[in-house]
Amino acid sequence: MSVCKTDQMLVFLLVVMAGAEVQENISPECKQFLYMGTLPRGLEEHPLKKICQFYAGKPRFVTLYDAFNHIPVYSAYTFKRSDGSKKVDVPWMYEPQLHMVSGSREMQQFPSKDLHKGFEDSQAVLDDYSDSVIFERGQLNPDEHQAHPDDKAATYTLTNVVPQVREFNIGPWKDHEHTIRKRLNNYCRGTAYVVTGVTTSGHTIRRHNINRLRVPIYLWSAYCCIDFDHNAPYSERSKFPAFAAHGLNDRENNRVQEMTVQQLENFLKRVTYVGSHFQIFYDNCVPPNSAVPMP
């Protein structure tokens, strides 16, 4: 499945510590959100934009964004231990540099009504969701997986949001986010790297008879934590150092199914456009120097 046509090839965009810049390589400030500083591989040939999401002067997470279909393909972040509270007083934001490289170098609050028309070709805007009854804004990097107020606030950008069926978003997927938060809170001793993404089809949300948002078929997520509690109950210990899940973005049959990362990768190879060498975590999240010593 092709994300967009050849004549719509777009340059890669990356936000760095000083702001958003077009780069070919991930900057050191942004690599901190990726296991071994490495992006998921297998999407290199597609015209997607790499964004390091900046808020309040600091990088917060990384997103691979489809500026043609106006949704993120995935967001990659480091999990922060939290009580699961939500920061509900944050205005929704957008990424100025998706429209203009010389624009502001941080995500910004949406301007007054109708002033967004200058950048809505490059990304989603609030009006895209305003008349939707079935779908609501679902975060790939959820605020409940962050602890600091600024990290939570940074998740409220539409470049981190996809259209989720309400029953799925507030039901099975939210339950899964709770499950992962509790598991990583309790049993991950080091840094947990998380990648959450989508698969898409031809279904779109339209506004003024124009296709605006590609609707995900599945949401998927995987985490990698090589420093974990080896004394945890086997039911939890068996889900380390890495585990994954996917769920159908629908009103029915939307149970979230957990599985190994390799099982998720094989599933995504069958249902979406990832390459045959697709890999979410570098070296499958195998801890360095983890080879079993010879007797």
Backbone torsions as a table, in degrees:
resi	resn	phi	psi	omega
1	MET	NA	130.2	-178.9
2	SER	-93.2	134.6	-179.8
3	VAL	-71.8	-41.5	175.4
4	CYS	-158.0	168.1	-171.1
5	LYS	-74.9	161.6	-177.1
6	THR	-60.1	-39.8	-178.0
7	ASP	-73.9	3.9	176.8
8	GLN	-115.8	25.1	179.6
9	MET	-60.7	136.0	-176.5
10	LEU	-122.0	149.0	176.2
11	VAL	-72.5	155.5	176.0
12	PHE	-77.0	140.3	-179.4
13	LEU	-120.0	133.8	178.7
14	LEU	-136.1	132.1	176.2
15	VAL	-91.9	131.1	-179.3
16	VAL	-116.5	-177.9	-171.1
17	MET	-57.9	-40.8	179.6
18	ALA	-78.4	-12.2	-179.7
19	GLY	145.5	-170.3	-177.7
20	ALA	-80.5	127.2	176.4
21	GLU	-138.4	150.4	173.8
22	VAL	-79.3	119.8	-178.4
23	GLN	-135.9	157.8	175.1
24	GLU	-95.5	-19.5	-178.1
25	ASN	-123.1	147.6	177.1
26	ILE	-68.1	132.8	179.6
27	SER	-75.9	156.7	-180.0
28	PRO	-56.6	-35.2	-179.3
29	GLU	-63.5	-29.6	-177.3
30	CYS	-91.9	-21.6	-178.8
31	LYS	-66.7	-18.6	-177.8
32	GLN	-62.3	-19.4	-178.4
33	PHE	-92.0	1.4	-174.6
34	LEU	-120.9	134.5	177.9
35	TYR	-60.7	127.0	-176.1
36	MET	56.1	25.6	177.8
37	GLY	62.3	26.0	-171.0
38	THR	-121.9	128.9	175.6
39	LEU	-70.0	153.8	169.0
40	PRO	-54.3	137.2	-178.4
41	ARG	-103.4	157.6	179.9
42	GLY	113.1	-0.1	178.1
43	LEU	-119.9	11.3	-170.9
44	GLU	-64.0	-28.8	-174.0
45	GLU	-85.5	-3.3	-177.6
46	HIS	-97.4	143.2	-175.0
47	PRO	-78.1	73.3	-178.8
48	LEU	-114.2	156.7	-175.7
49	LYS	-106.4	126.2	176.7
50	LYS	-87.5	120.0	-178.6
51	ILE	-120.3	126.8	166.0
52	CYS	-93.3	113.7	-171.4
53	GLN	-76.6	117.1	-178.4
54	PHE	-104.7	140.0	175.4
55	TYR	-150.0	135.7	179.1
56	ALA	51.9	40.3	172.8
57	GLY	82.5	3.5	-177.6
58	LYS	-133.2	149.4	174.2
59	PRO	-71.9	142.4	-175.1
60	ARG	-119.4	-37.4	176.9
61	PHE	-170.3	175.2	-177.0
62	VAL	-117.0	139.1	177.6
63	THR	-129.8	137.9	168.7
64	LEU	-98.8	116.2	-168.0
65	TYR	-115.4	136.9	175.9
66	ASP	-98.6	99.0	-175.0
67	ALA	-75.9	-10.6	176.3
68	PHE	-84.7	-43.1	179.8
69	ASN	-94.3	-3.0	171.6
70	HIS	62.8	36.3	173.3
71	ILE	-142.5	155.7	172.4
72	PRO	-74.4	145.7	172.1
73	VAL	-82.1	-40.3	171.1
74	TYR	-159.4	159.5	167.5
75	SER	-120.7	137.1	179.5
76	ALA	-117.1	129.9	-175.0
77	TYR	-149.8	165.2	172.0
78	THR	-99.6	130.8	-179.8
79	PHE	-71.1	137.9	175.8
80	LYS	-117.6	131.8	-179.7
81	ARG	-58.4	131.1	-176.9
82	SER	-152.4	169.4	177.3
83	ASP	-90.9	3.9	176.8
84	GLY	85.8	5.0	-179.0
85	SER	-68.5	152.8	-179.6
86	LYS	-107.5	146.9	176.7
87	LYS	-98.0	97.2	-167.7
88	VAL	-91.4	-3.9	-175.3
89	ASP	-101.6	22.5	-175.6
90	VAL	-99.0	129.5	175.9
91	PRO	-73.1	148.7	177.0
92	TRP	-69.3	144.6	-174.1
93	MET	-125.0	170.7	178.2
94	TYR	-135.0	173.0	-178.2
95	GLU	-110.1	102.3	-176.6
96	PRO	-57.8	-34.2	-173.5
97	GLN	-75.5	-8.8	171.6
98	LEU	-68.7	-26.3	179.5
99	HIS	-92.7	-42.2	-173.2
100	MET	-147.3	120.0	-177.3
101	VAL	-59.9	-29.0	-179.1
102	SER	-85.6	4.1	-179.7
103	GLY	-74.6	-173.5	179.0
104	SER	-57.7	146.9	-173.1
105	ARG	-98.4	16.0	175.0
106	GLU	-137.1	156.2	172.6
107	MET	-58.1	145.4	-175.7
108	GLN	-133.6	155.1	176.0
109	GLN	-64.5	143.1	178.5
110	PHE	-60.0	140.7	179.0
111	PRO	-75.4	-176.4	180.0
112	SER	-62.3	163.3	-175.9
113	LYS	-52.1	137.7	175.9
114	ASP	74.4	-5.7	178.3
115	LEU	-85.6	-2.5	-179.4
116	HIS	-88.6	-3.0	-173.0
117	LYS	-64.2	-18.8	178.3
118	GLY	-72.1	-19.7	-178.2
119	PHE	-125.9	5.0	-176.3
120	GLU	-72.1	-14.2	175.4
121	ASP	-68.4	-25.9	-173.6
122	SER	-97.9	-10.3	-175.4
123	GLN	-164.9	168.9	177.9
124	ALA	-70.9	151.4	174.6
125	VAL	-128.9	168.2	-174.3
126	LEU	-60.9	-34.4	-179.7
127	ASP	-61.9	-24.6	-179.9
128	ASP	-64.2	-28.1	-178.2
129	TYR	-101.5	-11.1	-168.1
130	SER	-66.1	-33.6	-176.6
131	ASP	-102.5	7.8	-178.4
132	SER	-83.1	127.5	178.4
133	VAL	-93.2	-38.9	-175.3
134	ILE	-79.9	-39.0	-170.1
135	PHE	-105.3	150.5	172.0
136	GLU	-136.3	171.0	-175.4
137	ARG	-77.2	114.5	180.0
138	GLY	-111.4	123.5	-178.0
139	GLN	-78.6	137.4	172.3
140	LEU	-80.7	-42.7	168.9
141	ASN	-96.4	99.2	-174.3
142	PRO	-78.1	145.9	-178.3
143	ASP	-62.9	-26.5	-178.6
144	GLU	-72.1	-9.9	174.8
145	HIS	-94.0	9.9	176.9
146	GLN	-123.2	158.8	-176.1
147	ALA	-114.8	-49.0	-177.3
148	HIS	-69.7	139.5	-179.5
149	PRO	-53.3	-36.5	179.7
150	ASP	-71.6	-36.1	175.8
151	ASP	-65.2	-39.6	176.2
152	LYS	-63.8	-46.4	-178.1
153	ALA	-59.9	-36.6	-176.8
154	ALA	-65.0	-18.7	-179.9
155	THR	-76.9	-9.8	-178.1
156	TYR	-93.1	53.9	171.6
157	THR	-119.6	140.9	-178.4
158	LEU	-67.7	-11.5	173.3
159	THR	-77.9	-3.0	175.2
160	ASN	-112.6	14.3	-169.1
161	VAL	-126.0	140.9	172.9
162	VAL	-127.9	157.4	175.8
163	PRO	-70.2	115.9	176.8
164	GLN	-113.1	136.6	172.6
165	VAL	-59.4	131.5	-172.9
166	ARG	-55.2	-45.5	-177.4
167	GLU	-62.2	-33.0	178.0
168	PHE	-77.0	-41.1	-175.8
169	ASN	-65.2	-45.4	-176.7
170	ILE	-90.6	-5.0	-178.6
171	GLY	-108.1	-106.9	-174.0
172	PRO	-58.3	-39.1	-177.1
173	TRP	-71.6	-39.6	177.1
174	LYS	-64.7	-39.3	176.5
175	ASP	-60.7	-39.8	178.9
176	HIS	-65.0	-42.6	177.9
177	GLU	-60.4	-39.0	176.3
178	HIS	-62.9	-45.4	-178.6
179	THR	-59.1	-45.6	-179.3
180	ILE	-67.1	-40.0	178.6
181	ARG	-59.8	-47.0	-178.6
182	LYS	-65.9	-41.1	-179.5
183	ARG	-63.7	-46.7	-178.7
184	LEU	-72.4	-35.0	174.3
185	ASN	-56.5	-44.7	-170.6
186	ASN	-85.4	-32.9	-167.1
187	TYR	-124.8	-11.4	176.0
188	CYS	-89.3	119.6	-177.1
189	ARG	-92.5	-25.9	-179.5
190	GLY	-109.1	-143.4	179.6
191	THR	-87.2	132.5	174.4
192	ALA	-105.4	123.3	177.9
193	TYR	-99.6	130.3	-176.7
194	VAL	-124.2	137.9	172.2
195	VAL	-126.7	124.6	-179.8
196	THR	-127.1	128.6	-175.0
197	GLY	-145.2	-166.9	-173.6
198	VAL	-139.4	161.6	163.1
199	THR	-117.5	150.8	-174.8
200	THR	-128.8	168.3	176.0
201	SER	-136.5	-155.8	-179.7
202	GLY	-85.5	-2.2	-177.8
203	HIS	-76.3	137.8	-178.0
204	THR	-138.8	158.7	166.9
205	ILE	-93.7	127.8	-177.5
206	ARG	-107.7	149.1	174.2
207	ARG	-139.9	127.0	-175.5
208	HIS	55.1	40.8	178.1
209	ASN	63.1	24.7	177.6
210	ILE	-122.6	134.8	175.9
211	ASN	-64.9	124.9	-176.5
212	ARG	-115.6	-47.9	-174.7
213	LEU	-127.9	127.0	172.0
214	ARG	-73.5	136.5	-177.5
215	VAL	-96.4	123.5	178.8
216	PRO	-65.8	143.5	170.0
217	ILE	-84.5	-52.2	179.1
218	TYR	-119.1	148.5	161.4
219	LEU	-106.1	143.1	178.9
220	TRP	-137.8	157.5	-179.0
221	SER	-153.9	148.1	177.6
222	ALA	-146.0	147.1	176.4
223	TYR	-129.0	158.3	179.8
224	CYS	-137.7	120.0	177.9
225	CYS	-141.0	102.7	-174.8
226	ILE	-83.4	-17.8	178.3
227	ASP	-106.1	94.1	-174.7
228	PHE	-131.4	170.8	-177.3
229	ASP	-78.3	106.6	-178.3
230	HIS	-75.3	-6.5	176.0
231	ASN	-99.4	7.0	178.3
232	ALA	-65.5	156.7	174.9
233	PRO	-53.4	145.0	-175.4
234	TYR	-56.5	-35.7	-179.0
235	SER	-59.3	-28.4	176.7
236	GLU	-97.1	-40.6	-179.3
237	ARG	-59.7	-32.2	-178.9
238	SER	-69.4	-11.7	180.0
239	LYS	-99.0	19.1	175.4
240	PHE	-127.1	153.8	6.3
241	PRO	-78.8	-9.8	-177.0
242	ALA	-143.3	148.9	175.5
243	PHE	-156.5	169.5	-171.8
244	ALA	-152.6	176.7	-179.7
245	ALA	-165.1	160.2	169.2
246	HIS	-146.9	158.3	179.0
247	GLY	-148.9	149.1	-179.7
248	LEU	-80.3	127.1	-178.3
249	ASN	-81.3	76.8	-174.5
250	ASP	-151.7	170.9	178.7
251	ARG	-76.0	-28.9	-176.9
252	GLU	-125.3	161.5	178.7
253	ASN	51.2	38.3	-172.8
254	ASN	-106.2	25.5	178.9
255	ARG	-62.0	137.5	176.2
256	VAL	-85.9	124.9	-176.3
257	GLN	-107.3	123.5	176.5
258	GLU	-86.5	152.1	-175.8
259	MET	-165.7	174.7	175.1
260	THR	-72.0	161.3	178.5
261	VAL	-62.7	-39.0	179.4
262	GLN	-64.4	-37.2	176.4
263	GLN	-65.0	-39.2	176.6
264	LEU	-64.5	-44.2	180.0
265	GLU	-59.9	-42.8	178.7
266	ASN	-64.4	-39.2	177.1
267	PHE	-61.4	-46.5	-178.3
268	LEU	-66.4	-32.8	176.2
269	LYS	-63.1	-29.8	-179.3
270	ARG	-81.7	-32.2	-168.8
271	VAL	-109.4	-6.6	-177.1
272	THR	-144.1	-168.8	-165.8
273	TYR	-93.1	10.5	-178.0
274	VAL	-65.1	153.9	-179.2
275	GLY	-74.9	168.4	-178.2
276	SER	-65.6	-22.5	179.4
277	HIS	-97.3	16.9	-178.2
278	PHE	-54.3	131.1	178.7
279	GLN	-148.8	126.1	-175.3
280	ILE	-75.9	-46.4	-178.6
281	PHE	-116.8	141.5	178.0
282	TYR	-52.4	128.9	177.2
283	ASP	52.6	33.1	176.7
284	ASN	57.1	30.3	178.5
285	CYS	60.4	31.3	174.1
286	VAL	-81.0	122.2	-177.9
287	PRO	-58.1	139.6	176.2
288	PRO	-58.2	144.3	178.6
289	ASN	57.4	37.3	-177.8
290	SER	-99.3	6.8	-179.8
291	ALA	-61.7	142.4	179.2
292	VAL	-71.9	124.9	-178.4
293	PRO	-65.3	148.0	177.8
294	MET	-68.8	141.5	179.2
295	PRO	-68.2	NA	NA
